[in-house]
Amino acid sequence: MWQAVGHLLPIAVAVAVSSVPIMIMIIILLSPKRKLSALAFLCGWVIGIVLVVVLCALAARALPEPPRRTQDTLAGVLQIVIGAALICASAITLVRRSRSQTAGVPNWLRSVGSFGPLPSLAVALALNFRPKGLVLGAAAGLVLRDASLRSSEIAVAIAIYTGLAASTIVVPIIATLLAPKRVEPRLVTAEAWFSKNGAILAALMLFMIGVVILGDGIAGL
């Protein structure tokens, strides 16, 4: 099981450093409606992560069981496709960053500060079903499929994956709700930093993990 967890950890880190959810969380935490909206966003984000990885794992397990060598080849091809998709996603992230610097912060992103609990929950859920989120979920699903784990081990692996993937949302929200005056200045600083560098960090993580998955796929052929 721990070998599978080791393969899941870098994928979880890529989910954790996604700049858009972090920016939305910061804007919500700096808004007047932060208490209920932040908790709703937290719940939606965690539920969305679990849903994506569970659905992708079930889809991977539903694939037909061909001969072992064919299975290895199919898994290798899927890893190559996923790795290439993540590398492309990193390039797209950088292109969007360059455009956003000239166009300014999108209006929809500014408006999340006025969201109530239900819109915040819905946005958090939807963010997990973006193409990048689905590709990362597919990578995690393949890891769980290839590991041939028992149901209890899969549940533990998914819990560890979710905990790490959601940590960059869960920790700041809980810290802000417990000690708002102490955390607020750091949120302002983090907002400025992420608006400038968040996309670069996310693109770098996607590229590195994409290369690793691509390499594993090539080695498995």
JORAMO-V555920 format. One record per residue. N is the residue number from 1. OMEGA is omega in whole degrees, -180 to 180 (none if undefined). NEAR is the number of other C-alpha atoms within 12 Angstrom. Layout:
BEGIN
n=(N:N)
omega=(OMEGA:OMEGA)
near=(NEAR:NEAR)
END
This chain:
BEGIN
n=(1:2:3:4:5:6:7:8:9:10:11:12:13:14:15:16:17:18:19:20:21:22:23:24:25:26:27:28:29:30:31:32:33:34:35:36:37:38:39:40:41:42:43:44:45:46:47:48:49:50:51:52:53:54:55:56:57:58:59:60:61:62:63:64:65:66:67:68:69:70:71:72:73:74:75:76:77:78:79:80:81:82:83:84:85:86:87:88:89:90:91:92:93:94:95:96:97:98:99:100:101:102:103:104:105:106:107:108:109:110:111:112:113:114:115:116:117:118:119:120:121:122:123:124:125:126:127:128:129:130:131:132:133:134:135:136:137:138:139:140:141:142:143:144:145:146:147:148:149:150:151:152:153:154:155:156:157:158:159:160:161:162:163:164:165:166:167:168:169:170:171:172:173:174:175:176:177:178:179:180:181:182:183:184:185:186:187:188:189:190:191:192:193:194:195:196:197:198:199:200:201:202:203:204:205:206:207:208:209:210:211:212:213:214:215:216:217:218:219:220:221)
omega=(-175:175:177:178:178:178:-179:-173:179:177:178:178:178:176:-175:-175:177:-169:-175:177:-180:179:178:179:-179:180:178:-178:178:-178:180:-177:-167:-173:-178:-177:-180:178:178:178:178:180:180:-179:-180:180:-180:178:-179:-180:-177:-176:178:180:180:177:177:178:179:180:-180:178:180:-179:177:175:-172:-178:178:177:-180:180:180:179:179:179:179:178:177:180:-179:179:179:179:179:177:176:179:178:178:179:179:179:179:180:178:-179:178:-178:178:179:-176:-177:-179:-180:-179:-178:179:176:-174:-176:177:179:-177:171:-177:-176:175:179:177:-178:179:-180:177:-177:-179:180:-178:170:179:-180:179:180:178:177:176:178:177:178:178:177:178:-179:179:-176:-177:179:-177:171:-176:180:179:176:179:179:180:179:179:178:179:-179:180:179:-178:-177:-171:-178:174:-175:-174:179:-179:180:-180:-179:-180:180:-177:-174:-177:-179:-173:-174:179:179:177:178:178:-180:179:179:-178:-177:178:-180:-171:-175:-179:179:179:-180:180:179:179:179:-179:-178:-179:176:179:180:-179:178:179:177:179:179:-180:-179:-180:none)
near=(24:19:16:28:30:20:28:40:28:30:48:38:31:39:49:35:31:41:38:41:44:40:37:42:48:41:38:44:45:34:26:17:24:31:27:25:35:44:32:32:44:42:29:33:41:36:30:33:43:37:28:36:42:32:27:29:33:22:22:28:23:14:18:14:16:13:10:13:13:15:22:23:20:25:37:27:24:32:36:30:26:39:33:31:29:39:30:26:34:30:25:23:29:27:17:24:28:19:15:18:16:11:11:16:24:19:12:16:25:20:18:35:28:25:32:25:25:22:24:36:31:24:34:38:27:26:32:36:28:22:19:36:39:32:36:46:40:39:49:48:43:40:42:39:35:32:26:19:22:14:17:12:20:31:20:21:35:42:26:30:39:39:28:28:39:38:29:32:39:30:24:31:36:24:23:28:24:14:16:21:15:14:22:25:17:21:29:22:17:26:27:18:19:29:32:22:24:27:34:28:27:38:32:28:32:42:30:26:38:35:27:25:38:30:22:27:27:23:16:22:19)
END
